[in-house]
Amino acid sequence: MTHPEEHQLATSVLVIGSGGAGLRAAIELAERGVDVLVLGKRAKADAHTTLAAGGINAALATMDPEDSWQQHAADTIKESYLLARPEVVRIVTENAARGIHDLERWGMPFAREADGRISQRFFGAHTYRRTAFAGDYTGLEIQRTLVNRAAQLGVRVLDTCYVTRILVDGNAVFGAYGFDVDTGSRYLIHADAVILAAGGHTRIWRRTSSRRDENTGDSFRLAVLAGGRIRDPELVQFHPSGLIDPENAAGTLVSEAARGEGGILRNALGERFMERYDPARMELSTRDRVALAAYTEIKERRGTERGGVWLDVSHLARDTIMRRLPRVYQTLLELQMLDITRSPIEIAPTAHYSMGGVWVRAEDHGTGVDGLYAIGEASSGLHGANRLGGNSLIELLVYGRITGAAAARYSAELPAQRRSWEALAQARGEVDSLLAADGPENVRALQRTLRDTMTQHAGVVRDETSLLAGLSELDELEVRMAKVGVHPDRAGFQDLAHAFDLNASALAARATLEAALERKETRGCHNRSDYPEQDPALRVNLVWAGPGRVEREEIPVVPSEIAGLMREVSTEGKLVE
C-alpha cells in the first residue's frame, strides 16, 4: 500500500477548533510570544460561532447600575438548576467585563446608546439588562473581530484539517494526527500542549441549529480516546425556536432576540400559550421552559399541522425589526420568502447547545490528561441544566484567555516532550483502515439513523423505556458501522470525515443515553416523564468515563456572596408529558 503524503509540523501549543474559543486562546498565546497553530475542519470565517445571534453577557452596568458580577453569577447558578460549578461561574462572571473590553480594543462594533455607552438588553431570566450585542449577528462580529486580531498577530490557521486523534504517551499529550478534508494528505503535529475547542454534540439529533459538519461530538471522542472524561452529556439545551422548513435547513435558529424584543408565541388555536407555563415571565422565560412549553403544545395537538407553533413579531414597528432583528428578517426571506414584519414564523424546539462536555478543572480547564485542555462548548461546568442566553459567548473569551495562559506556562515548564510510536501507528492505522473500508453500509444513511434514534428516544422528554430502546438501537447501529464503505472522490475526502463524524456521534450518543438513564429526575433541560420531580440526591454532576461507567461528582457549596442573591428555583409551570 502506498503511504499518503504526510506533513509533519511542530508548535508549542496546538488549538483544535477555529471558532471563538480556539481563536481567543490562540490570540492569548500569540500575544505572549508563544508559537501556536490552530486547526479547523471548516473555514475560520465561517466557524459555528458566527451563528450565535443574540448577544454576549457581562455585568457592565451600562443600563442598570445595580448590576454586578455577583448577581450575574447568582442568576447563572439559579438557572442552572444548581448544577453549575460555582468556581467556574465565578471565574466567568468576574472576568466577563474584561472579555468585552478586549473585544472593544480589537474593534468589535457593539451597539451603543446615544452617549456612547454599550447598549445592553434583557435576555430571558436575567435580573438586569446585561446582554451586549451587535444587531442580531453578535457571534458573526465576534468571530470577525477575533479572526482579524489573530491575523494581525500572525497566528497560523489550517482551515481544512480534520483531527482524528490526540496523541498521548503515559497520560501526557504530544500532538495530534489528522488529514486534509480536500486533498486527503495527512498531518502529524507535534505539540507540548493541546487545547480542544471543537464544539459540542447537538448534531446527533434530527432537528438542530448546527450545520451538518458541526457539533458531531468530535470533542467527546478525541478527549475520551486521549484519556479524558465527559461531564453531564445528558444536559442538552433545546432552543425553543428552530425553523421547520425547508427540510435541508430544519432547525435553523430564530434568535432568542426575537422574543427579547417582544415576540409573542401562539399555538395553532391562536392562544398565547406561555400564560399557562410561566405567566410572570411569559416569552422571557428560560429556554428550557419555553422549549418544553412548545413541545407540550405540539404533543397535545395544539400545534400546527407540521408540528410547530407560531412566533410572531409582526406587531413590532418595522423599523425596530430592521434595526434589532436584521438577521432574522434576512434568514426568513432567503429560506422561506417570508416577510416577518407581516407574518408569523413557524417554529419548533431544536437541539441547540451541549451544556455538558469534557470534564475540566475550574482554574485552567485542564482535563486531567497532562497538557490537554478543553474550552468553549467542548467543555463543561458553567451551564448546568439550563444555559442562560448570552453566557456561552462570554465563556469563550474568559476561558480562551485563561486557558491560553495556562497552556503557555505548561509548555514553558515542560522539561522534555514525550513521544510514542505506538500511539502514532494507531492513529495512522485508524485512518488507513477506514479508507480501505468497502462494506455495504452508507455512512450518511447511518448518521440519519443515529439522529432518528436520538430524536425519538432522547429528545425534549425522556423515560426509561425509551432510553433503553435507544441504547438497543445504538448497539445495532454500531454493528452496522463495522461494515461501512468509505469512498473519497475527486471532490475530496468528505466521506472519510463523515465516517469519523459518525464514530464521534455514536460515542456521544452512548454517553448521553447512559447519563440520561442515570439522572432519574426532571431538572432544567432534562425532562424524565417517569421521574417528574427534582431529586435532591441528584444535585450532582454525572461523569461518563466510557461505556457503562457513570460516576457522580459532588458540587461545591455556592459562596455566600452569590448564594445571598439567588432566588428560589421555581418549578411552577414546568410540565412534562
C-alpha positions in Angstrom: 0.0 0.0 0.0 1.4 3.4 -1.0 1.5 5.7 2.0 -0.1 9.1 1.5 1.7 12.3 1.8 2.2 13.2 5.5 3.1 16.7 6.6 5.0 16.9 9.9 4.6 20.2 11.8 5.6 21.3 15.2 4.3 24.0 17.6 4.4 24.8 21.3 0.6 24.8 21.6 -1.9 23.3 19.2 -5.5 24.5 19.2 -8.1 22.2 17.7 -11.1 24.3 16.6 -11.1 27.7 14.9 -14.3 29.2 16.4 -14.4 31.9 19.1 -12.9 29.8 21.9 -10.0 28.5 19.8 -9.1 31.8 18.3 -9.3 33.6 21.7 -6.9 31.1 23.2 -4.6 31.4 20.1 -4.6 35.2 20.5 -3.6 34.9 24.1 -0.7 32.6 23.2 0.5 34.8 20.3 0.4 37.9 22.5 2.6 36.1 25.0 5.1 35.2 22.2 4.2 31.5 22.2 4.2 29.6 19.0 0.7 28.4 18.3 -1.1 26.6 15.5 -4.9 26.5 15.0 -6.7 23.7 13.1 -10.2 23.9 11.9 -12.2 21.5 9.7 -14.0 24.4 8.0 -13.1 27.9 7.1 -12.4 30.1 10.2 -14.5 32.9 8.8 -17.5 30.5 8.9 -17.0 28.7 12.2 -20.0 27.8 14.3 -19.5 30.9 16.5 -20.8 33.0 13.5 -24.3 31.6 14.1 -24.6 32.9 17.6 -27.1 35.7 17.2 -28.5 37.3 20.3 -25.7 38.7 22.4 -22.9 38.3 25.0 -23.3 38.7 28.7 -21.3 40.9 31.2 -22.4 42.9 34.2 -21.1 46.2 32.7 -24.0 48.1 34.4 -24.2 50.5 31.5 -28.0 50.3 31.5 -28.8 49.1 35.1 -26.3 50.5 37.6 -27.4 48.0 40.2 -26.0 45.0 38.2 -22.8 43.2 39.5 -20.8 40.1 38.6 -22.2 38.6 41.8 -25.8 39.0 40.6 -24.8 37.6 37.2 -23.3 34.6 39.0 -26.4 34.2 41.1 -28.6 34.2 38.0 -26.4 31.7 36.2 -26.3 29.2 39.1 -30.0 29.6 39.8 -31.0 28.9 36.2 -28.5 26.0 36.0 -30.9 24.3 38.5 -27.9 24.3 40.9 -25.8 22.0 38.7 -23.3 24.7 37.6 -19.8 24.5 39.2 -19.7 27.6 41.4 -16.0 28.3 40.8 -16.4 28.2 37.0 -19.3 30.6 37.3 -17.3 33.0 39.5 -14.4 33.0 37.1 -16.6 33.7 34.1 -18.8 36.4 35.6 -16.0 38.2 37.4 -13.8 38.3 34.2 -16.7 39.0 31.8 -16.2 42.8 31.6 -12.5 42.2 30.7 -13.7 40.0 27.9 -15.9 42.7 26.5 -13.2 45.3 26.8 -10.8 43.0 24.9 -13.2 42.9 22.0 -13.7 46.6 22.1 -9.9 47.1 21.9 -9.8 44.9 18.8 -12.6 46.8 17.0 -15.8 44.9 17.9 -18.8 47.1 16.7 -21.1 46.8 19.7 -24.5 48.5 19.6 -24.3 51.7 21.6 -26.6 54.3 23.2 -26.6 57.9 22.0 -24.0 58.9 24.7 -21.6 56.1 23.6 -22.3 53.5 26.3 -22.5 49.9 25.1 -26.2 49.0 24.8 -27.4 46.1 26.9 -30.7 44.3 26.6 -32.7 41.7 28.6 -32.4 38.1 27.8 -34.7 35.6 29.4 -34.3 35.1 33.2 -31.6 37.7 33.7 -32.2 40.1 36.7 -30.8 43.1 34.8 -30.0 44.1 31.3 -26.5 42.7 30.7 -26.5 41.3 27.2 -24.4 43.4 24.8 -25.0 42.8 21.1 -24.3 43.8 17.5 -27.8 43.7 15.9 -28.7 40.0 15.9 -25.4 38.9 14.4 -23.2 39.2 17.5 -21.4 35.9 17.0 -20.5 36.8 13.5 -19.0 40.1 14.6 -17.1 38.5 17.4 -15.7 35.9 15.0 -14.7 38.6 12.6 -13.0 40.6 15.3 -11.1 37.5 16.6 -10.1 36.4 13.0 -8.7 39.9 12.3 -6.8 40.1 15.6 -5.3 36.6 15.0 -4.2 37.7 11.5 -2.6 40.8 13.0 -0.6 38.6 15.3 0.4 36.2 12.5 -1.4 33.2 14.0 -1.1 30.1 11.7 -4.5 28.6 10.9 -5.1 25.4 8.8 -8.7 25.6 7.6 -9.5 22.2 6.3 -7.7 19.9 8.7 -9.8 17.1 10.3 -8.2 15.9 13.6 -8.7 12.2 14.1 -6.6 11.6 17.3 -4.9 13.5 20.0 -1.6 11.8 20.5 -0.8 10.7 24.1 2.0 8.9 25.8 1.7 8.0 29.5 -1.1 10.5 30.2 0.7 13.4 28.5 -0.2 14.8 25.2 2.4 15.3 22.5 0.4 16.4 19.5 -2.4 15.3 17.1 -3.0 13.4 13.9 -5.4 14.3 11.1 -6.0 14.7 7.4 -6.8 17.5 4.9 -10.5 17.2 4.0 -9.9 18.4 0.4 -6.7 16.5 -0.6 -6.5 13.6 1.9 -2.9 14.4 2.8 -2.1 13.6 6.4 -0.9 15.9 9.2 1.3 14.9 12.1 1.6 17.8 14.5 3.9 17.6 17.5 3.0 20.0 20.3 3.7 20.5 24.0 0.1 21.2 24.8 -3.3 20.8 23.1 -6.4 23.0 23.6 -9.5 21.2 22.5 -12.1 23.7 21.2 -14.1 21.6 18.7 -17.6 22.2 19.9 -20.4 20.0 21.3 -22.7 17.2 20.2 -26.1 18.6 19.1 -25.8 17.3 15.6 -26.7 13.9 16.8 -30.4 15.0 16.8 -32.5 15.3 13.7 -33.5 18.9 14.2 -30.6 21.0 15.2 -29.3 24.5 14.9 -25.9 23.2 13.9 -24.9 22.7 10.3 -24.3 19.1 9.1 -20.5 19.0 9.7 -20.6 20.8 13.1 -21.0 19.6 16.7 -21.0 15.9 15.8 -19.3 15.0 19.1 -15.7 15.3 17.9 -14.6 16.8 21.2 -16.1 13.9 23.2 -14.4 11.3 21.1 -11.0 13.0 21.0 -11.0 13.6 24.7 -12.1 10.1 25.7 -9.6 8.4 23.4 -6.9 10.6 25.0 -7.9 9.5 28.5 -10.4 12.3 29.4 -14.0 12.0 30.7 -17.3 13.6 29.8 -19.4 15.6 32.4 -23.2 15.9 32.1 -23.6 14.7 28.4 -27.4 14.3 29.0 -27.8 18.1 29.7 -28.6 19.4 26.2 -30.4 22.6 25.6 -33.2 22.5 23.1 -33.7 26.0 21.9 -37.4 26.9 21.6 -37.3 28.4 18.1 -35.9 26.3 15.2 -37.3 26.6 11.8 -39.4 23.6 10.5 -38.8 24.1 6.8 -37.2 23.9 4.3 -36.2 20.4 5.2 -32.5 21.0 4.4 -32.5 23.9 6.9 -34.7 22.3 9.6 -33.6 23.5 13.0 -32.0 26.8 11.7 -32.3 29.1 14.7 -34.5 32.1 15.0 -32.6 34.2 17.5 -33.8 34.5 21.1 -33.6 38.2 20.4 -36.9 37.9 18.6 -38.5 37.0 22.0 -36.3 39.5 23.8 -37.6 42.3 21.6 -41.2 41.4 22.3 -42.1 38.4 20.1 -45.2 36.5 21.1 -45.7 32.7 21.0 -49.1 31.3 19.9 -50.4 27.8 19.2 -52.5 26.8 16.3 -55.6 28.0 18.2 -54.2 31.5 18.4 -53.6 31.2 22.2 -50.6 32.9 23.8 -49.7 29.6 25.5 -46.8 30.9 27.7 -49.6 32.2 30.0 -50.0 28.5 31.0 -46.4 27.8 31.7 -44.7 31.0 33.1 -47.3 33.8 33.5 -44.9 36.1 35.2 -42.1 36.0 32.5 -44.1 34.8 29.5 -41.9 34.7 26.4 -38.9 35.9 28.5 -38.9 32.7 30.5 -35.9 30.4 30.4 -35.1 28.4 27.2 -35.8 25.1 28.9 -39.3 26.2 29.9 -40.2 27.8 26.6 -38.9 24.7 24.7 -40.9 22.4 27.0 -44.0 24.5 26.7 -43.8 24.4 22.9 -43.1 20.7 23.0 -46.2 20.2 25.2 -48.4 22.3 23.0 -47.4 20.3 19.9 -47.7 16.9 21.7 -51.2 17.8 23.0 -52.2 18.6 19.4 -52.5 22.3 19.8 -49.6 22.8 17.4 -49.6 23.4 13.7 -50.2 20.7 11.1 -46.5 20.4 10.6 -45.7 20.0 14.3 -44.8 23.6 15.3 -46.0 26.7 17.0 -46.0 30.4 15.9 -43.6 33.1 16.8 -45.0 36.5 15.9 -43.0 39.8 15.7 -45.3 41.4 13.2 -46.9 43.7 15.8 -43.5 45.4 16.3 -42.6 48.5 14.4 -41.0 47.7 11.0 -38.0 49.9 11.9 -37.5 48.0 15.2 -37.4 44.7 13.3 -35.0 46.0 10.7 -32.7 47.6 13.3 -32.8 45.0 16.0 -33.6 41.7 14.1 -32.0 42.2 10.7 -30.6 38.7 10.5 -33.9 37.0 11.4 -35.6 39.1 8.8 -33.0 38.2 6.1 -32.9 34.5 7.0 -36.7 34.1 6.7 -36.7 35.9 3.4 -33.9 33.7 2.0 -35.2 30.4 3.3 -39.0 30.8 3.0 -39.7 34.1 1.2 -41.4 35.1 4.4 -41.7 38.8 5.5 -41.6 38.7 9.3 -42.9 42.2 9.5 -46.2 40.9 8.2 -46.4 37.2 9.0 -45.6 34.9 12.0 -42.8 32.3 11.9 -43.5 28.6 12.3 -41.0 27.1 14.8 -40.4 24.0 16.9 -37.7 23.1 19.6 -34.3 22.4 18.1 -31.2 20.8 19.7 -29.0 23.8 20.3 -26.3 23.6 22.8 -24.3 21.0 24.7 -24.3 22.2 28.3 -22.2 19.3 29.4 -18.9 18.4 27.8 -15.3 17.4 28.5 -14.6 17.2 32.3 -12.3 20.1 33.2 -10.8 21.8 36.2 -12.3 25.2 37.1 -9.0 27.1 37.4 -7.5 26.3 34.0 -9.8 23.9 32.1 -7.2 21.2 32.3 -8.7 17.7 31.6 -6.7 15.6 33.9 -4.6 14.5 30.9 -1.3 16.4 31.2 -1.1 19.2 28.6 -4.7 18.7 27.4 -7.3 21.5 27.9 -10.9 21.9 26.7 -12.7 25.2 26.3 -16.0 26.6 24.8 -18.9 24.2 24.1 -16.4 21.3 24.2 -16.0 21.9 28.0 -18.4 21.8 31.0 -19.1 23.4 34.3 -20.7 26.8 33.6 -24.3 26.0 32.4 -25.6 23.1 34.5 -29.1 22.0 33.5 -30.0 25.3 31.8 -27.8 27.8 30.0 -28.7 31.5 30.1 -28.8 33.1 26.7 -25.6 35.1 26.1 -23.4 33.2 28.6 -21.7 30.9 26.0 -20.1 33.7 24.1 -18.6 35.3 27.2 -17.3 31.9 28.3 -15.3 31.6 25.1 -13.5 34.9 25.8 -12.8 34.3 29.5 -11.6 30.8 29.3 -9.9 31.3 26.0 -7.7 33.8 27.7 -7.2 31.9 30.9 -6.5 28.5 29.2 -4.2 30.1 26.7 -2.1 31.4 29.5 -2.2 28.1 31.3 -1.0 26.2 28.2 1.8 28.7 27.7 3.0 28.1 31.2 2.8 24.3 30.8 4.8 24.5 27.5 7.4 26.7 29.1 7.9 24.4 32.1 7.9 21.1 30.1 11.4 19.6 30.5 11.0 17.2 27.6 8.3 16.2 25.1 7.3 12.6 25.3 6.7 10.6 22.1 5.0 7.3 21.4 5.5 5.5 18.1 2.7 3.1 19.2 0.2 6.0 19.5 1.3 7.3 16.2 1.0 3.9 14.5 -2.5 3.5 16.0 -3.6 6.9 14.6 -2.2 6.2 11.1 -3.7 2.7 11.1 -7.2 4.1 12.1 -7.2 6.3 9.0 -5.8 3.6 6.8 -8.4 1.1 7.8 -11.4 3.5 7.2 -10.0 4.4 3.8 -9.8 0.7 3.0 -13.3 0.0 4.2 -15.5 -1.2 1.3 -18.6 -2.5 3.1 -22.2 -2.2 2.1 -23.3 0.4 4.7 -23.6 4.0 3.7 -22.1 6.5 6.3 -24.6 9.2 5.7 -27.5 6.8 6.0 -26.2 5.6 9.3 -25.8 9.2 10.5 -29.5 9.7 9.7 -30.4 6.5 11.6 -28.5 7.7 14.7 -30.2 11.1 14.6 -33.6 9.4 14.3 -32.8 7.2 17.3 -31.7 10.2 19.5 -34.7 12.3 18.4 -37.2 9.5 19.2 -35.6 8.3 22.4 -33.6 11.2 24.0 -35.4 14.4 22.9 -37.0 17.1 25.0 -38.8 14.5 27.1 -37.4 11.1 28.1 -38.3 8.0 30.1 -36.5 4.7 31.0 -38.3 2.5 28.4 -37.4 4.9 25.6 -33.8 5.4 26.7 -33.2 1.6 26.9 -34.7 1.3 23.4 -32.3 4.0 22.3 -29.3 2.0 23.7 -30.6 -1.1 22.0 -30.8 0.7 18.6 -27.4 2.1 19.2 -26.0 -1.4 19.7 -27.4 -2.5 16.4 -26.1 0.7 14.7 -22.6 0.0 16.0 -22.7 -3.4 14.4 -23.6 -1.9 11.1 -20.9 0.8 11.5 -18.3 -2.0 11.3 -19.5 -2.6 7.7 -19.3 0.9 6.2 -17.8 1.7 2.9 -15.7 4.9 2.6 -15.2 6.2 -0.9 -13.3 9.5 -1.4 -13.7 11.0 -4.8 -12.3 13.9 -6.9 -14.4 16.3 -4.8 -12.4 15.5 -1.7 -12.3 13.4 1.4 -15.6 14.4 3.0 -16.7 10.8 3.0 -13.8 10.0 5.3 -14.7 13.0 7.5 -18.3 11.8 7.7 -17.1 8.4 8.8 -15.1 9.9 11.7 -18.1 12.2 12.5 -20.2 9.0 12.7 -17.8 7.4 15.2 -17.8 10.5 17.3 -21.6 10.8 17.2 -22.0 7.2 18.3 -19.7 7.7 21.3 -21.6 10.9 22.2 -24.9 9.2 21.8 -23.9 6.4 24.2 -22.6 8.9 26.8 -25.9 10.9 26.5 -28.2 7.9 26.8 -26.3 6.3 29.7 -26.2 9.5 31.7 -29.8 10.3 30.9 -30.7 6.9 32.3 -28.7 7.6 35.5 -30.4 11.0 36.0 -33.7 9.7 37.4 -35.3 13.2 37.9 -36.6 16.2 36.0 -34.2 19.1 36.3 -33.9 22.0 33.8 -33.5 20.8 30.2 -33.6 17.1 31.4 -37.2 16.0 31.5 -38.0 12.5 32.7 -41.7 11.8 32.4 -41.2 8.8 34.7 -39.5 10.9 37.3 -41.2 14.3 37.1 -39.7 15.8 40.3 -36.2 17.0 41.2 -34.3 14.6 43.4 -32.0 16.5 45.9 -29.7 13.5 45.9 -29.1 14.1 42.1 -27.8 17.6 42.6 -24.5 16.2 41.3 -22.7 16.2 38.0 -22.6 12.9 36.2 -19.3 12.0 34.7 -19.1 9.4 31.9 -15.8 7.6 31.7 -16.7 5.1 29.0 -19.4 2.6 28.2 -21.4 1.6 31.3 -19.3 3.9 33.6 -21.2 6.8 35.0 -19.9 8.4 38.2 -21.4 11.0 40.5 -19.4 14.2 41.2 -20.3 16.3 44.2 -20.8 20.1 43.6 -19.1 22.5 45.9 -21.1 24.9 48.1 -22.1 28.2 46.5 -20.2 31.1 48.1 -22.4 33.2 50.4 -21.9 36.5 48.4 -23.5 34.7 45.5 -26.0 32.5 47.3 -27.5 35.5 49.1 -28.5 37.0 45.7 -30.2 33.8 44.5 -33.9 33.4 44.5 -35.6 30.0 44.9 -35.6 27.9 41.7 -39.3 27.7 40.9 -40.7 24.6 39.2 -44.1 26.3 38.7 -45.4 25.7 35.2 -42.6 23.1 34.5 -44.6 20.4 32.7 -43.8 17.0 31.4 -45.8 14.6 29.3 
